[in-house]
Amino acid sequence: MKVVRKNSAGESREVLLKEYFVTASLIALLKRVGAEAARCAKPLPKQEPALVRVRP
């Protein structure tokens, strides 16, 4: 996204917008990684053998 605005000193805001979007995408990525790590760290439920009918 390219939005160029100049303030009273003539400085561009484009760099700030790029930093904002990079920061926002990094935060989203870290949240996703944290959620996946938490999911993988959970112990698996203990599986019990299934009951099966025996034909007479």
N, CA, C and O atoms as a GROMACS GRO file, in nm:
protein
  224
    1MET      N    1   0.085  -0.117   0.000
    1MET     CA    2   0.000   0.000   0.000
    1MET      C    3   0.089   0.122   0.000
    1MET      O    4   0.182   0.134   0.081
    2LYS      N    5   0.062   0.213  -0.090
    2LYS     CA    6   0.146   0.331  -0.100
    2LYS      C    7   0.060   0.456  -0.083
    2LYS      O    8  -0.018   0.494  -0.170
    3VAL      N    9   0.077   0.517   0.031
    3VAL     CA   10   0.010   0.643   0.060
    3VAL      C   11   0.118   0.740   0.100
    3VAL      O   12   0.191   0.717   0.196
    4VAL      N   13   0.127   0.848   0.027
    4VAL     CA   14   0.231   0.946   0.057
    4VAL      C   15   0.164   1.074   0.103
    4VAL      O   16   0.088   1.137   0.029
    5ARG      N   17   0.193   1.111   0.226
    5ARG     CA   18   0.144   1.238   0.280
    5ARG      C   19   0.264   1.308   0.340
    5ARG      O   20   0.351   1.245   0.399
    6LYS      N   21   0.267   1.435   0.324
    6LYS     CA   22   0.378   1.511   0.381
    6LYS      C   23   0.325   1.601   0.490
    6LYS      O   24   0.222   1.667   0.475
    7ASN      N   25   0.398   1.603   0.600
    7ASN     CA   26   0.358   1.691   0.709
    7ASN      C   27   0.414   1.831   0.685
    7ASN      O   28   0.470   1.859   0.580
    8SER      N   29   0.398   1.918   0.783
    8SER     CA   30   0.439   2.057   0.766
    8SER      C   31   0.590   2.070   0.745
    8SER      O   32   0.636   2.168   0.686
    9ALA      N   33   0.668   1.972   0.795
    9ALA     CA   34   0.813   1.977   0.776
    9ALA      C   35   0.856   1.914   0.644
    9ALA      O   36   0.975   1.916   0.610
   10GLY      N   37   0.761   1.859   0.568
   10GLY     CA   38   0.793   1.798   0.439
   10GLY      C   39   0.835   1.653   0.448
   10GLY      O   40   0.888   1.597   0.351
   11GLU      N   41   0.813   1.589   0.564
   11GLU     CA   42   0.851   1.449   0.580
   11GLU      C   43   0.740   1.358   0.529
   11GLU      O   44   0.621   1.390   0.541
   12SER      N   45   0.779   1.247   0.473
   12SER     CA   46   0.684   1.152   0.416
   12SER      C   47   0.634   1.054   0.522
   12SER      O   48   0.708   1.017   0.612
   13ARG      N   49   0.509   1.013   0.510
   13ARG     CA   50   0.449   0.916   0.602
   13ARG      C   51   0.455   0.774   0.546
   13ARG      O   52   0.411   0.680   0.612
   14GLU      N   53   0.507   0.758   0.427
   14GLU     CA   54   0.508   0.627   0.361
   14GLU      C   55   0.584   0.523   0.443
   14GLU      O   56   0.540   0.408   0.454
   15VAL      N   57   0.695   0.561   0.499
   15VAL     CA   58   0.776   0.468   0.576
   15VAL      C   59   0.700   0.422   0.701
   15VAL      O   60   0.708   0.305   0.738
   16LEU      N   61   0.629   0.512   0.764
   16LEU     CA   62   0.552   0.476   0.883
   16LEU      C   63   0.443   0.375   0.849
   16LEU      O   64   0.418   0.283   0.927
   17LEU      N   65   0.377   0.392   0.736
   17LEU     CA   66   0.274   0.297   0.696
   17LEU      C   67   0.334   0.160   0.667
   17LEU      O   68   0.275   0.058   0.703
   18LYS      N   69   0.449   0.156   0.603
   18LYS     CA   70   0.514   0.028   0.577
   18LYS      C   71   0.551  -0.040   0.708
   18LYS      O   72   0.531  -0.161   0.723
   19GLU      N   73   0.603   0.034   0.802
   19GLU     CA   74   0.638  -0.023   0.933
   19GLU      C   75   0.514  -0.075   1.004
   19GLU      O   76   0.518  -0.180   1.068
   20TYR      N   77   0.404  -0.003   0.994
   20TYR     CA   78   0.280  -0.046   1.057
   20TYR      C   79   0.235  -0.180   1.002
   20TYR      O   80   0.201  -0.270   1.079
   21PHE      N   81   0.234  -0.196   0.870
   21PHE     CA   82   0.187  -0.320   0.810
   21PHE      C   83   0.283  -0.436   0.837
   21PHE      O   84   0.238  -0.549   0.856
   22VAL      N   85   0.411  -0.409   0.838
   22VAL     CA   86   0.508  -0.514   0.871
   22VAL      C   87   0.489  -0.558   1.015
   22VAL      O   88   0.490  -0.678   1.045
   23THR      N   89   0.471  -0.463   1.105
   23THR     CA   90   0.450  -0.495   1.246
   23THR      C   91   0.322  -0.574   1.265
   23THR      O   92   0.319  -0.672   1.339
   24ALA      N   93   0.215  -0.533   1.199
   24ALA     CA   94   0.087  -0.602   1.212
   24ALA      C   95   0.097  -0.745   1.158
   24ALA      O   96   0.041  -0.837   1.218
   25SER      N   97   0.168  -0.765   1.048
   25SER     CA   98   0.180  -0.901   0.995
   25SER      C   99   0.269  -0.987   1.083
   25SER      O  100   0.245  -1.107   1.096
   26LEU      N  101   0.372  -0.928   1.145
   26LEU     CA  102   0.455  -1.004   1.238
   26LEU      C  103   0.378  -1.046   1.362
   26LEU      O  104   0.394  -1.157   1.412
   27ILE      N  105   0.294  -0.958   1.412
   27ILE     CA  106   0.211  -0.991   1.528
   27ILE      C  107   0.116  -1.106   1.494
   27ILE      O  108   0.099  -1.198   1.573
   28ALA      N  109   0.055  -1.100   1.377
   28ALA     CA  110  -0.036  -1.208   1.335
   28ALA      C  111   0.040  -1.339   1.321
   28ALA      O  112  -0.011  -1.444   1.360
   29LEU      N  113   0.160  -1.334   1.266
   29LEU     CA  114   0.240  -1.456   1.250
   29LEU      C  115   0.279  -1.514   1.386
   29LEU      O  116   0.272  -1.635   1.406
   30LEU      N  117   0.319  -1.428   1.480
   30LEU     CA  118   0.356  -1.476   1.613
   30LEU      C  119   0.236  -1.536   1.687
   30LEU      O  120   0.251  -1.635   1.759
   31LYS      N  121   0.119  -1.478   1.668
   31LYS     CA  122  -0.001  -1.535   1.729
   31LYS      C  123  -0.029  -1.674   1.674
   31LYS      O  124  -0.063  -1.766   1.748
   32ARG      N  125  -0.014  -1.688   1.544
   32ARG     CA  126  -0.038  -1.818   1.479
   32ARG      C  127   0.062  -1.922   1.526
   32ARG      O  128   0.025  -2.036   1.555
   33VAL      N  129   0.189  -1.884   1.535
   33VAL     CA  130   0.293  -1.975   1.581
   33VAL      C  131   0.267  -2.015   1.726
   33VAL      O  132   0.283  -2.131   1.762
   34GLY      N  133   0.227  -1.919   1.809
   34GLY     CA  134   0.197  -1.949   1.948
   34GLY      C  135   0.079  -2.045   1.963
   34GLY      O  136   0.082  -2.135   2.047
   35ALA      N  137  -0.022  -2.026   1.882
   35ALA     CA  138  -0.139  -2.114   1.888
   35ALA      C  139  -0.102  -2.255   1.844
   35ALA      O  140  -0.145  -2.353   1.906
   36GLU      N  141  -0.022  -2.266   1.738
   36GLU     CA  142   0.020  -2.398   1.691
   36GLU      C  143   0.111  -2.467   1.793
   36GLU      O  144   0.101  -2.588   1.814
   37ALA      N  145   0.199  -2.390   1.857
   37ALA     CA  146   0.287  -2.448   1.959
   37ALA      C  147   0.205  -2.496   2.078
   37ALA      O  148   0.235  -2.602   2.134
   38ALA      N  149   0.105  -2.421   2.118
   38ALA     CA  150   0.020  -2.463   2.228
   38ALA      C  151  -0.058  -2.589   2.193
   38ALA      O  152  -0.076  -2.678   2.276
   39ARG      N  153  -0.102  -2.596   2.068
   39ARG     CA  154  -0.176  -2.715   2.024
   39ARG      C  155  -0.086  -2.838   2.026
   39ARG      O  156  -0.130  -2.946   2.066
   40CYS      N  157   0.037  -2.823   1.983
   40CYS     CA  158   0.131  -2.935   1.978
   40CYS      C  159   0.179  -2.975   2.117
   40CYS      O  160   0.219  -3.090   2.137
   41ALA      N  161   0.178  -2.884   2.212
   41ALA     CA  162   0.228  -2.911   2.346
   41ALA      C  163   0.126  -2.986   2.432
   41ALA      O  164   0.162  -3.042   2.535
   42LYS      N  165   0.001  -2.987   2.390
   42LYS     CA  166  -0.101  -3.057   2.468
   42LYS      C  167  -0.075  -3.207   2.462
   42LYS      O  168  -0.043  -3.261   2.356
   43PRO      N  169  -0.088  -3.275   2.576
   43PRO     CA  170  -0.070  -3.420   2.572
   43PRO      C  171  -0.186  -3.486   2.496
   43PRO      O  172  -0.300  -3.439   2.502
   44LEU      N  173  -0.155  -3.592   2.428
   44LEU     CA  174  -0.259  -3.663   2.353
   44LEU      C  175  -0.348  -3.738   2.451
   44LEU      O  176  -0.300  -3.790   2.551
   45PRO      N  177  -0.478  -3.744   2.423
   45PRO     CA  178  -0.566  -3.818   2.512
   45PRO      C  179  -0.533  -3.967   2.508
   45PRO      O  180  -0.497  -4.021   2.403
   46LYS      N  181  -0.545  -4.032   2.623
   46LYS     CA  182  -0.514  -4.174   2.631
   46LYS      C  183  -0.622  -4.251   2.557
   46LYS      O  184  -0.741  -4.236   2.586
   47GLN      N  185  -0.581  -4.333   2.464
   47GLN     CA  186  -0.677  -4.409   2.385
   47GLN      C  187  -0.701  -4.544   2.451
   47GLN      O  188  -0.608  -4.611   2.495
   48GLU      N  189  -0.828  -4.582   2.458
   48GLU     CA  190  -0.865  -4.710   2.514
   48GLU      C  191  -0.910  -4.801   2.400
   48GLU      O  192  -0.962  -4.754   2.299
   49PRO      N  193  -0.890  -4.931   2.417
   49PRO     CA  194  -0.931  -5.022   2.311
   49PRO      C  195  -1.083  -5.018   2.291
   49PRO      O  196  -1.159  -5.006   2.386
   50ALA      N  197  -1.123  -5.030   2.166
   50ALA     CA  198  -1.265  -5.028   2.134
   50ALA      C  199  -1.323  -5.167   2.154
   50ALA      O  200  -1.257  -5.268   2.130
   51LEU      N  201  -1.448  -5.171   2.199
   51LEU     CA  202  -1.516  -5.299   2.216
   51LEU      C  203  -1.570  -5.344   2.081
   51LEU      O  204  -1.628  -5.266   2.006
   52VAL      N  205  -1.549  -5.471   2.051
   52VAL     CA  206  -1.592  -5.526   1.922
   52VAL      C  207  -1.681  -5.646   1.950
   52VAL      O  208  -1.650  -5.729   2.037
   53ARG      N  209  -1.791  -5.656   1.877
   53ARG     CA  210  -1.879  -5.771   1.894
   53ARG      C  211  -1.813  -5.894   1.832
   53ARG      O  212  -1.749  -5.887   1.727
   54VAL      N  213  -1.830  -6.005   1.900
   54VAL     CA  214  -1.780  -6.132   1.849
   54VAL      C  215  -1.899  -6.211   1.798
   54VAL      O  216  -1.997  -6.228   1.870
   55ARG      N  217  -1.891  -6.260   1.676
   55ARG     CA  218  -2.002  -6.337   1.620
   55ARG      C  219  -2.000  -6.478   1.678
   55ARG      O  220  -1.895  -6.541   1.687
   56PRO      N  221  -2.116  -6.526   1.719
   56PRO     CA  222  -2.121  -6.663   1.775
   56PRO      C  223  -2.108  -6.771   1.669
   56PRO      O  224  -2.111  -6.890   1.701
   0.00000   0.00000   0.00000
